[in-house]
Amino acid sequence: MSIGRMDLNLLKVFEAVYEDRNLLLVGKRLNLTPSAVSHALGRLRELVGDELFMRTGKGMVPTGRATAMAPGLRGSLRQIETLLGVEPFAPSTSRRRFVIAANDHLTEVLAVPLSRELQEVAPSVDLVIRPSTRLDLAEQIDLGRIDLAIGIFSQVPSRLNSQRLLSQGEMILMRKGHPASRRKLTLQDLTKYPLVTLSVGGQEEGAVGGFIVERGLARQSEMFDRHALEEALIGSRERPRMRITVPHALAIPALLRDTSMLSIVPASLAVALTKGKDLLRRKPPYPAGTSIVRAVWHGRDESDAGHVWLREMVLKTARAAEKELA
């Protein structure tokens, strides 16, 4: 392939097709007709000597060559744009799409208010939320298919950057009218009443010590401090009964309704779920640990103007959520 024949606009088409997997969406994103997108792909295929994308019933699927090219090309495009000062990021007029990975409770706590803010300051910016519980999260960040991952990470590899968003402890949820609702919770309550716990991956998915490690990135699998609870109950003959373990936080209110179960959840989730009229939140009767929610992104995006803006918006939203925990 001769680099002298390369039109850098073709790389923008490649990036858009790799991310959207749909030629109509790519055309809308780049303000091109479908035929122009197809023509650009044809030129790319000729230059590279590979099909790059195969048309299937599920959209445009990248070949192995395209998958190998994607991370480097995306990073190079960002560097070129930064060096040349092209396409400066203006939130009020940008049509850029950002992809954030987060679990359902952090989507409730952070993504919902972030969306409201974007409507005011960046009405044409699109936000896609993908589940952070997928086992290939680190790979998706490496490939450039996720701009920002939000969660609790005990280990972040050097190729990825991270930023603290908020710190939180744990709280215990119960329905209004629960037998223990009119007094301070005790350890005996946690063995007397069955528990609803939140877990997005267990030992069968490679979790060790409550974290799943993939490509150097260790993300939290259990959404409560099991070790702290077990330590508090040392010497007790009774053990807590984890009656129901769910992968989705938003199922918890329905499970607690009309039952005597309790649920140990992150404090930010407890605040969000008790804004309604059905649930109460209480401090745990033992010293539960504090966890730090972080944003994680690839080092190649560190200086990208749009990415910097996105991180600032997420941090602003997180700080507002943290104030509610005080």
Sequence and secondary structure as in RCSB ss.txt:
>XXXX:A:sequence
MSIGRMDLNLLKVFEAVYEDRNLLLVGKRLNLTPSAVSHALGRLRELVGDELFMRTGKGMVPTGRATAMAPGLRG
SLRQIETLLGVEPFAPSTSRRRFVIAANDHLTEVLAVPLSRELQEVAPSVDLVIRPSTRLDLAEQIDLGRIDLAI
GIFSQVPSRLNSQRLLSQGEMILMRKGHPASRRKLTLQDLTKYPLVTLSVGGQEEGAVGGFIVERGLARQSEMFD
RHALEEALIGSRERPRMRITVPHALAIPALLRDTSMLSIVPASLAVALTKGKDLLRRKPPYPAGTSIVRAVWHGR
DESDAGHVWLREMVLKTARAAEKELA
>XXXX:A:secstr
  GGG  HHHHHHHHHHHHH  HHHHHHHHT  HHHHHHHHHHHHHHHTS  EEEETTEEEE HHHHHHHHHHHH
HHHHHHHHHT S   TTT   EEEEE  HHHIIIIIHHHHHHHHHH TT EEEEE TTSTTHHHHHHTTS SEEE
E EEE  TTEEEEEEEEE EEEEEETT TTTTS   HHHHHHS EEEEBS  GGGT BTTEEEETTEEEE BSS 
HHHHHHHTTT S    EEEEES GGGHHHHHTTS  EEEEEHHHHHHHTTSSSEEEE  SS    EEEEEEEEGG
GTT HHHHHHHHHHHHHHHHHHHTT 
